[in-house]
Amino acid sequence: MKIQTQRWIDRWLGQALCGAVSLWARLVNFGRPPPVMAKEPRHILVILLSEMGSVVLAGPMFAALRERYPSATLHVLQLKKNQEVAALLGLAEPENLHALDDRAGLGLLGDIWRVSKTLRALPLDAVIDCELFSRISSLMSYMSGAPLRMGFTPHTQEGLYRGGYINKAIPYNPYRHISQQFLSLVDALESASLPRNKAADHRELPSDTGLSVPFEPHELPAYRHKMLADHSVLAGRKLVLMYAGGGLLPERAWPAAHYAQVARGLCKAGHAVGLIGLRDDAQLASDIQKQIASELCVDLTGYTRSIRELLMLFHGADLLITNDGGPGHFASLTPISTMVFFGPETGRLYGPLGPRAQVVEIGLACSPCLSAYNHRETFCDGDNQCLKRIPADPVLADALAALDQANDSAAHAPGALP
């Protein structure tokens, strides 16, 4: 199903359904005391339907849930296309990973019915809805049968209406990093204050994701040998990976000509450049290669067949230069350093966690323009000056400095290219 179709259904049908369910919930619960969190909850559901990078940013939240409720079984509800990350990170046991397939409308309705029956049969003690503007996740939280429903509310602000049945709601705060806001949802579980996260202890921005992907001893060396066999020019050189694609939101892409300029400078300095992305990004990679005209720039689009292989590639490289999106967040699970461009969205809210990530943004008056209040639909005319005005020369200088100053023990972790 096209993303614009999803947005239209969510905006019009979703709001109507949320309103109807809110009225129903008010009638059913009239006169009943508010539910409270069980001392030892048995089952807790986390709903994460958005992009795969958000799963990484939710890592501290999962750690907090396990610390606070060690005996509870965690369940995760995602879109089927994003489920690989949750399985790879071990956020829940395989049988507790639930999925919705949004490729077709009828199939999605069938999945909603099937998953709702599974969740109601558990039964759940609480559900944490991490979505900001999706009404389907809000409706699923009610259909799950959980007595406690955590989620975001706009209060009196415009947008974000997702029903009045979220009985442990906290206000969405556009001034705090999303990882901190996810942690606030955990704090709301046992809170009686208004807003629910008011009485919680102050939380600093998490220093890292708290997540990792274990590899077998042979995996990283084997992948290194495969890389060198396929691209012998990489041997003996530091490798810089570049993700120049914009994915579903092309306005998030730094200009391809800027990437080419940086790549050209890196190749002249004797370093290797690998252009990564999906197979759909192959034409973009080819265009950049033509501008560079160096054998030290190799096309790796479509080279990795899974997120696990992408992480092995990151283990074998020294620096990632990328647009805002999943790769920058996945890189935080590995020793690689990253430079991530932001403009339509801001690193203050969605920047990768960890000390090895550098956010690059200039903060124009119109930036950021994508938010929970506009359903991530920008009013930009396609001329994304917030990224075009980030010059290539300082980025190249920072990249060269990062490669020169990299600690060999960190930059060349086991599995790194020799």
N, C-alpha and C positions, 0 to 999 in steps of 0.2 A: 504494500500500500504506500502511495506517495506521501512524503512528509507534509505537503500542503493539504492533502485530503485528511490526514490524521489531525492536523491543526484545526481544520474546519469542523470536523466531527466533535473534537474535544471542546472547542469553543462554544458551539451552539447546543448540540445534543448533550454534551457533558455537563454544562452548567444547568440545563433543565433537569437532568437526572439527579445532580447533586442537590438541587432545590427540593425535588420531590422526596428524595431519601431523607433529607434534613427534617422535613415535615413529619414523615413517618417515624423517624427516630425520636422526635420530640413527643409524639403521641404515645409511642410504646413505653418510653422511659418516664412519662409524667408521674410524679410522686415517688419515684424510686430514688434511693440514696445513690450518690455517685460511686462508681466502682473504684476499688483500690488495688494496688499492686500486691500480688501474693508474696509472702515472705520467701518462698522458694518456688518461683515460676518454673513451669515444666517446658513450655514452648514459647519462643519469641520469634516473630516474623519481621524481617527487614525487607522493605520494598525499594528496589533500585532499578528503575526502568531506563534511566538516562544513559548517556554515553559511557563507554568503558572506562574512560579516565576517572569518572566520578567514583567508580568502585575502588580505585587506588586511594583516592582522597578520603574514602570512608574507612580506611584501615584503622585509624585511632579509635573510631566509634566501636568497631567490632572488638578491639582490645579492651575497651572500657566495659562493654557488655559481658565479656568473658570474665573479667576481673570481679565485677559486681555480682554476677549471677553464674557462678561456676557450674552449677548443676543443671542449668537450663539448656535445652536443645535449641540451637539457632537454625532458623530457616531463612532462605533468601529467595525472593521473587524477582525475576528479571525478564527482559525480552530474550527470546531464544538466541538471537544473533549476538548478544553480549555475554552469554553464559560461560563462555570459555574462560574468561578472566576469573570469575568467582571460583570455578572448579580448579583452576591452576593455583590460585592463592589459598585454597583450602578454607574458604570462609564458612563453609558448612559441609557436612557429609554429603556425598553424591545423592543419596536418596532424599535429602532435605533441600535440594536445589530445584525450585519450581520455575517453569518458564511459560511465557506467552509468545506465540508466534504471530507477529503483526504483518506478515506478508499479504494476507488476504482477510477481508472482513468476516466472512463466515467462519473461517478457521480460528480467528481471534475470539469470536463469540463462543465457539466450542471450547477453547482453552480456558476462557474466563469461567465457564460453568464447571468444567472438570477440576480446575485448580481450586475454585471456591469450595467444592464438595470435599476435596482432600484436606483443605485447611480447617474447615469446620469440624471434621471428624477427629482432629488431633486431641483435644481442642487447644486453641491458642490462649495464652494469658495476656499477650500484648502484641501490638503491631506498630512498627516504626516506619512511617512513610517518609522517605527522604526526598521525594519529588517536590519541585517548587510550583509548577503550573499544570501538571498533568492531572486531569480529573479522573482518568481511568484508575490511577493508583489510589486516589482517594476513595473511589467507589469500591475498589478491591479491598481496602482496609476495613470497610463496613461489612462487605460480603464475607470476609474471612471469619466472622463471628467472634473476634477478639473483643473482650469487654473494655480494654484500654486501647485507645487509638492515638498515637503520637503523630504530629505533623505540623506543617507551617500554616500560619494564618496571616492575612493582611491587616486584621483588625479594622481600622477605618480607612486604610489605604486603598487606592484603586487597584484593580487586578487581583489575581491570585485566588479568586473565589473558588473554593473547593468543598463547599458544604459546611453545615454547622454541626455535624456529628463527630468531629474530631474532638474528643473530650479531654485531651491533654495537649492542647495546641500551644505553640510558642510563636511569637511574631518573627517573620522573616526579617533579617537584619542585613541590609545591603552594604554595611560597613565592616562586616566581619567575614573572615575567610570561611569558606563553606565547610572545611574540616571542623572548625570550632562550632559551627552551627549544628553539624551532625552530632557532636558531643552534647550540645544543649538538649537534643532530643532524648538522649539517655538520661540526662539530669531531670527531665520532665516526668520520668516514669513514676517517681515516688513523691513528687512535689505537690503541695497544696496551695502554693502561692499563685498570684496572678501578676505578671505572666509566670508560667510554670517554671521557667529557668531563672527566675529572679534570685532565689535563695541559694543557688548553686555556687560553689567555690569558683573564683576567677580562674579561667583557663587560658594559658598562653597558647600561641600557635604551636601545634605539635612539631617537634624537631625532625621527625621522620614519620613514615607511614606505619611503621611497626610490622610491615609485611615483608615476606621474602619468598623466593621460589627455590627450593632445594634441587640441585642437579646431582646426578650420579657422577662418580669420579672420572669416568671416561667421556662424559658427554661434551664438556667444553673443549678438551683437546681434540676430540673427533671432529667437532664442528670447525675448529681452527684449521685442521688439515683439509677439510672439505673446501673451506673458503680459499685457502692457498692453492689448492688444485684447480679450482674454478677461475681464480683471479690471481695469478702468480705475481702480478705487479704490486700487490699489497705487502709482500714479504719485506721485512726490514724497515717498514715505514709506519709512522703514526697515521691512524685512520680516523678521518672525520666523516661522520654520517650526516646527511642533510635530508630533511623531509620538507619538500617545497609545496606539497599539495594542500588544499584547503578542506578536503573532505566534503561533508554535507553543507558546509558554510564557507564558500570560496572567498567571502570578504575577510576571512581570518588569515589569508595567505600574504606573506611578504613577497614583493615582486620577484618574479623568476630571474629578471635581469640582475637584481641585487645578489641573489644566490649565486648566479654565474660569476659575478665579479669577485665574490668572496672565495668561491671554489678555485677560480683562476689564480688568485693570490696564494692560496694554500698549496696548489700544485707547483707553482714557481718556487715555493719555499721547500719543496721536496717531500711534502706530505701527500697522502692518498685521500681521495674523496669518494665516498659511496653514496649514490642517490637512492634513497629508499622510498617505499610507498607501495600501494596496491598495483595490480596490473593496469588498472585504469590510469595510473600516473605515468605509464611508460612513455607516452608522447611528450609529456612535460619534461621528463628526464632526458629524452633524446634532444629536445630543443636546447636544454641547458648544456648538454655535452657538446653540441655543435658550437656554442658560443665559447667554450673553454678550449676545445681542440687540444686536449692532452690525454695521453694514455693513462695518466694517473687518476683520471676520473672515470669510475666504473658505474654502470647501471645495475642497481640491486633491486629495482622495483619488481615486486612479485617473487623475489628470491626466497623470502621467509614464508613458510606455509602455515605457520601458526604463531600465536603470541609467544609460546615457549621458544620457538626458533628465533623470534625477534629479540627476546631477552638474551639468548646465546650470542646473537650478533652484537648486541650492546656490550656484553662482557668482553668481546674481542676488539672493541674500538676504544678510542680515547676521548672523543668529543662528539656530541650530537647538537646540531643546529636545526631548529624545528619551529614550525608554526604551532600555535596553540592547538592542543588536541591530545589524543591518546598517547602518542609516542613519548612526549615529554614526561608524562606521568609514569609510564611503564619504565622509563629510564631510571626513575628514582628507586627502582627495585634492584638496580645493578650498580657497579662502581663507576660508571661512565659520568662525565661532567656534561651539563646541558646548557644551552642558551635558547630560551623560548620567547618568541615574539608574541606580544599582546597588543591589541588595539580595540577591535569591536567588543572584546571582553577584557577584563583587567586581572593582572596577576595578584592584586590585593585580595581578590575573592577566590580565584581559581589557580593560582600559581602552584607548581609542583612543590612538594614538601622535601626537605632535606638540604644539607649544606652545599651540595654540588650543583644546584640549579640556579641559574642566573636569569632573571626576568628582564626582558628588553622591551620597554614601552616608553612613549614620549608624552602621553596624556593630553591630547588635543581637547579643546573645549567640548567637542561632541562625543568624546570617548570616555567610558565605554557606552556603546549604543545598544548592545544586546543585554537584556535583563529578564528577570522573572516577570516584570510588569508588562513587557511587550511580546511575550511568547517567543522571544529570541528572533523576532522579525525586525530587522533594522530598517530605518528610514533613509539609509545611505543610498545614493544613486549609483553605487558600484565603484565610485572613485574613492577607495579607502585610503585617504591621506594619512590616517593614523598610523598606517604601516609604510606607505610609500615615502614618508618623510624620515623614516629611520634610515640613515645613510649606511652604505656598505663599508666604507673605510674604517670607521670605529669598530664595527662588528669583526672585520678581518683582524684588526689590531688586537682586540680582546681574544679572538680565537687563537692567534699565534702566541699570545702571552700565556693563555691557558695550557697550550701544548708545551711550551718551554718550561713552565713552572710546575707541570704535573709531577706529582710524586710517583716514581717508578713503581713502588710497591702497591699504589692505589690504581694508577692508570693501567698497569700491566698486571692485573690480578690473574689468578690461574685461568688459563684459556685465552689470554690476550694474544694478539698476533705478534710473532717474534720480530 
